[in-house]
């Protein structure tokens, strides 16, 4: 990698010039060295082509991602931005009738449980919780990042459920670790594009 093609050819011609006339290099060895050189050059060319292709794909994703700014996205995992008397909605899909359905909301920064609500005798299907940004005792919580979880008691067994929430995309940026776009849903709060389940106006 450090010598490069020109240095390889110089070494090869020097080797040929200084070889013993009584014991010259075999034709097979000469061809093998040329073949290795060709393979290395081919791999380097392929690597450059792949890098250009990845760069082009990244640019295309950034342009496409710009169209998401201002759109509403449905996010898997229950993360959302709320509080300050703003309504936030989380949705689950019950596979069967449940004796009870419990929603818990946590402060994402501290992990503290800030709100809990349990509903009884719930029919199967999609069910939602609209949270007004307050604690159970009515105290208004600050605007920030929260996480909603849900569990259902079905046939006597407690089952965790996948919660989806909705957020507005503020901006997009490229995440080099995940090699995909990240969407900003609040000041400094980003989610990977792969966590988005649905996009709407």
C-alpha positions in Angstrom: 0.0 0.0 0.0 2.9 2.4 0.8 5.1 1.4 -2.2 2.5 1.7 -5.0 2.6 0.3 -8.5 5.6 2.3 -9.8 7.8 1.0 -6.9 6.6 -2.6 -7.6 7.6 -2.3 -11.3 11.0 -0.8 -10.3 11.7 -3.6 -7.9 10.6 -6.2 -10.6 12.9 -4.7 -13.3 15.8 -4.5 -10.8 15.2 -8.1 -9.9 15.3 -9.1 -13.6 18.4 -7.0 -14.3 20.4 -8.4 -11.4 19.3 -12.1 -11.6 22.0 -14.7 -12.0 22.5 -15.7 -15.6 23.2 -19.3 -14.4 19.9 -19.4 -12.4 17.4 -17.0 -14.0 13.9 -16.4 -12.7 11.5 -19.1 -13.8 8.8 -17.9 -16.3 6.2 -19.1 -13.9 7.5 -17.0 -11.0 7.7 -13.9 -13.3 4.1 -14.5 -14.5 3.0 -15.1 -10.9 4.4 -11.7 -9.7 2.7 -9.9 -12.6 -0.6 -11.6 -11.8 -0.3 -10.5 -8.1 0.4 -7.0 -9.2 -2.6 -7.0 -11.5 -4.8 -8.4 -8.7 -3.7 -5.7 -6.3 -4.3 -3.0 -8.9 -7.7 -4.5 -9.7 -8.7 -4.5 -6.0 -7.6 -0.9 -5.5 -9.7 0.1 -8.5 -12.7 -1.8 -7.2 -12.3 -0.2 -3.7 -12.2 3.3 -5.3 -15.4 2.5 -7.3 -17.1 1.2 -4.1 -16.1 4.3 -2.2 -17.5 6.5 -5.0 -20.7 4.5 -5.0 -21.2 4.8 -1.2 -20.5 8.5 -1.4 -23.1 8.9 -4.1 -25.7 6.8 -2.1 -25.0 9.0 1.0 -25.6 12.1 -1.0 -28.9 10.7 -2.4 -30.0 9.7 1.1 -29.3 13.2 2.4 -31.3 14.8 -0.4 -34.2 12.3 0.2 -33.9 12.9 4.0 -34.3 16.7 3.5 -37.8 16.0 2.2 -38.6 14.5 5.7 -38.1 17.8 7.5 -41.4 19.0 8.8 -43.1 15.6 8.3 -44.6 13.4 11.0 -43.0 10.1 11.6 -44.3 7.1 13.6 -41.5 5.7 15.7 -41.0 2.2 17.1 -39.7 1.9 20.6 -41.8 4.4 22.5 -39.4 7.4 22.4 -41.1 10.8 22.0 -40.8 14.5 22.9 -43.5 15.8 25.3 -44.4 17.5 28.5 -45.3 21.1 29.1 -49.0 20.5 28.7 -48.5 19.1 25.2 -50.5 16.0 24.2 -48.4 13.0 23.2 -49.9 9.8 21.8 -48.6 6.3 22.1 -50.2 3.3 20.3 -50.1 -0.5 20.8 -51.7 -3.4 18.9 -53.4 -6.0 21.1 -53.4 -9.4 19.6 -56.2 -10.5 21.8 -58.7 -9.2 24.4 -56.9 -8.2 27.6 -57.9 -8.1 31.2 -55.8 -5.0 31.7 -53.5 -2.6 29.7 -50.9 -0.5 31.5 -49.0 2.4 30.0 -45.9 3.7 31.8 -44.1 6.9 30.9 -40.4 7.5 32.0 -38.1 10.5 31.9 -35.6 9.3 29.2 -32.7 11.2 30.9 -33.2 9.8 34.5 -35.3 6.7 33.9 -37.8 7.9 36.5 -41.4 6.8 36.2 -43.4 10.0 35.8 -46.9 8.7 34.8 -48.8 5.4 34.8 -52.3 4.5 33.6 -54.1 1.2 33.6 -57.2 0.4 31.6 -59.5 -2.6 32.3 -61.2 -5.1 29.9 -59.7 -4.0 26.7 -60.8 -5.5 23.3 -58.2 -6.7 20.8 -56.9 -4.3 18.2 -55.0 -0.9 18.2 -55.2 1.0 21.5 -53.8 4.4 22.3 -52.8 6.6 25.3 -53.1 10.4 25.0 -50.8 11.9 27.6 -51.1 15.5 28.5 -47.6 16.0 29.8 -48.5 15.8 33.5 -47.8 13.5 36.4 -50.5 11.4 38.0 -50.9 14.1 40.7 -51.4 16.8 38.0 -48.0 18.4 38.1 -46.8 19.8 34.8 -43.6 18.2 33.5 -41.0 20.1 31.5 -40.7 19.8 27.8 -38.2 17.0 27.0 -37.5 13.4 26.0 -39.7 10.7 27.4 -40.2 7.0 26.8 -43.5 5.1 26.9 -43.8 1.4 27.6 -46.9 -0.8 27.7 -47.9 -4.2 29.1 -51.1 -6.2 28.8 -52.5 -9.0 30.9 -53.9 -11.6 28.6 -55.2 -14.9 29.9 -53.5 -14.2 33.2 -50.1 -13.5 31.7 -48.4 -10.1 31.5 -47.0 -9.4 28.1 -44.8 -6.4 27.0 -46.1 -4.6 24.0 -44.3 -2.6 21.2 -45.3 1.1 21.6 -45.2 3.4 18.6 -45.2 7.2 19.0 -45.4 10.2 16.6 -42.9 13.0 16.2 -42.1 15.9 13.8 -38.7 15.8 12.0 -36.7 19.0 12.7 -33.6 18.1 10.7 -31.6 15.2 9.4 -27.9 14.2 9.5 -25.7 11.3 8.5 -24.7 8.9 11.2 -21.3 7.3 10.3 -21.6 4.6 13.0 -24.9 3.3 11.7 -24.2 4.3 8.1 -27.7 5.7 7.7 -29.6 8.9 8.3 -30.6 10.1 11.8 -33.6 12.2 12.3 -33.8 15.1 14.8 -37.1 15.0 16.6 -36.2 17.6 19.2 -33.2 19.8 20.1 -30.3 17.4 20.1 -32.5 14.3 20.2 -31.9 12.0 17.2 -33.4 8.6 16.1 -32.1 6.3 13.4 -34.1 6.2 10.1 -34.5 2.5 10.7 -36.7 3.1 13.7 -39.3 4.9 11.6 -42.4 2.8 10.9 -44.5 5.3 8.9 -44.2 8.8 7.5 -47.1 11.2 7.1 -47.7 14.9 6.5 
